[in-house]
Amino acid sequence: MRSLPLRPLLLPLFLIFFGASHCRADECDQLPKPSVTLKRLDAHPILNNTYSYKELTHLGAAGVRKGTQVLGLTRGTAIAQFETSIPLYIDRTGRWECASPQIIVSYGFNPMTISIAREFPEGSCAYKEIHQHELRHVSTYLTHLASIEKDLAETLAQRFNTEKPWRGPAGQTQTQLQRELKERWLPYIQREINRGDEAQERIDTAEEYARVANACNGEIRKRIQ
């Protein structure tokens, strides 16, 4: 069983002033080129054995069929973080600026927790069966994150890896960038991450639930009855 909502996170922007002189072409060209770098976060699941299967069933109720007992639950938070700095020049009048956004985009799951019902002690056959099922969810999520990395990187690069700095009214770059990241790029990353839900649903089939419940010579079914 899995439960992984998305928590978007916008980090502060840092403005780096190179000087307050005329915003001539040669001065603006001294700025570094705008750039974006994509980083995939590595998830290291934490094991939790404190919940009973009834508590896990309640926690995972939204994602299971009615009457299903949840024996293990993978929970986590999918995040997208934007860390930015903006080297810029402002002209002598203070009316115009040229700026070069430097953006680092981090995405992935943090934290991620695998919970296994406390009725099944670590080392038991039942524990191993449930744990292996949850590890399939973890592996599927991480595989999906890796599969979308190339498209994410190329799409972001097309927008932000430009040859020339941004030019416009002074004080507008930070506001413009924050709005664009929040309104365009966070939803885009969220949609790409959510595309992995179909693969997760193929794991939590009625047949798989029945197989786990009947594993270990009926040990699991006896405990939940």
N, C-alpha and C positions, 0 to 999 in steps of 0.2 A: 504494500500500500504506500502511496506517495502523496505528499502535500507540500507544494513548493510555490508560494506566492512570489510576486515580483515587488521589490522595494527599490524604486528609483532613488538615486542619491546624487545631488548636485553639490560639488565641492566649490569653495570660494575661488574667485579669480584673482590673480595677482597682476597688477599693472607695473610695468617696468619702464620708467621714463628715461629716454636717451638724451633728452634736451628740449629746450623750448626756443627753437629757432625757426626760420622760414621752412615751411614744409616743401622744399624743392625736390625735384625728381631724384637728384643724386643723393640727398639725405635719406629719402624714403628707401632708396635702393640699398642703403647700407644695413637696413634691418634684415634679419634672417627671413627666409621664405616661410610663409604660414605652413604649418604641418599638423598632422594628426597621427598618433601612435596607438594601436590597439593592443591591449594586454588581456589574456584570458586568465582568470583566477583559478588556481588549483584548489579543489575542495578536498578536505581531509575529514571524513565523517567521524562524528563523536558517537560512541555507543552509550545508550541509556537503558537501564533495566529497572527503572523505578516504578513504571506504570503497570497496572493490572490490565488484562485484556479488555475488561469492561471500560476502563478509562481510555484505552486506545481506540476502542470502538466509538466512544463518544467523540474523541478528538478527530477521528477520520470519518465521521458520519456523512459528511457532505459528498464524499467521493466513493461510497460503497453502496452496493445493493441492499435493500431493506432485508433485515434478518441475518446479514453477514457479520461474523465476528472478526474483528481486526486483531491479529496476533502480533503483527509488526508494522511499524509505520516509519517511513522516511520523510522527514520534514526539513525544510530549509528555506532560505530566502534568496531569491535570484536578484542580483543587484547590477546596476549600471552606474559607474562613477565617472565623473568628468573632472579632471585636474587640469587647470589652464593657467598660463601666464601670457601676458600681452605686451611685448616690447613695442613702444610707439614713439613717434615724434609729434609734437604739437607746434603749429606755426606761431610766429611772434604775436599775432593778434589774439591767439587763443581760440580762434573760431574753427580751425580745421586740424585734422590729425590724419596721420597714416599709421596703421597698426598691423601687427603680425601675430595673430593668435597661434599659440603653441599648445596643443591639446593632447592629453593622454586619456584614453577611454579604457577603463577596466570593466570587464563583465564576467559574471559567473555566479556561483552560489557561496554564500557566506553568512551564517554558519550552515552546516548540514548535520542533522542528527538522525541516527538509526535507533529507534526504540523497539525493544523486544519485550513482550509481556513478561512480568516477573514470575509468572507461574511456571516459566520454562527456564530453569537454571542454566547458567553458562556451562558448556561442556556436554550437555545432554543432547541426545539425538534430535529432540524437538527444537532446541535452540539452534542447532546447526542448520536444520531445514529452513526455519524462518529467516535466519540470518542470510542464508544463500539467496533466498527470494528477494530480500531487501537490497542485497548487493547488485542484483540485476537492475533494480531501479536506479541505483547510483551510477552504474556503468552506462546505462542508457542515457541518462542526463548528460554525463560527461562526454559521451560520444557525440551527442547532438551539439553540444557547445563547440566541440572541435570541428564539426562538419559545417557550421555556419561562420566560422572565423574568417575564411577567405572572402566570402561575400561581404561580410561586415567591413572588413579592412578596405576592400576595393571601393565600396560605396562611400565610406567616410573619406577616403583619399580623394575621390573625384570631387568632393565638395570642398575639402579644406586644404589639400596639398596644392595650393595655387602658386603661380610664378611670382605674383606681385602682392605687396601688402594691401590691406583694405584701406580705403580712403573715404572720408566723410566728415560730418560735423564733429567737433571736439566733444568727447564724453559720450559718444553714441556706441562705440564698439563693444564695451562691456555689456550694456543693456541688450544690444542686438544679439550678441553671442549667447547670453544667458537664455533669452527668449527662444532662440532657435534650438538650443540643446534641449530645453524643456519641452517645447511644443512639437518639435519634429523628430529629434533623434532618440529621445527616451522612448516614445511610442514605437518607433521603428525597431529598436533593439528588443523591446518587449514582444512585439509580434514575432520576431525571429526566434526568440527563446520559446514562445508558446507553441511554435510549430512542432515541438518535440512531444506534445501531450499525446498525440495519436500513438506513438510508439510505446508510451507508458501504459496506455489503456490495453494494449495487446498483451501486456504482462499480467494484468489483474483480471484474468478471465475466470468464469465459473469453474472451468476445468482445473485451473491452477489452484484456486482456493480449495477445491475438493481434494486435489492431490496432496497438498500440504496438510490439510486436516486429517487425512487418513494415513499419513506417513508414520514411520517409527512404530509399527505394529499397533496403531491406534492410540498411542500415548497422547497425542495432541487432542484428539477428539474426546478422550476420557477426561482430560483436565478441564476442557471448556464446557463439559456437560455437568 
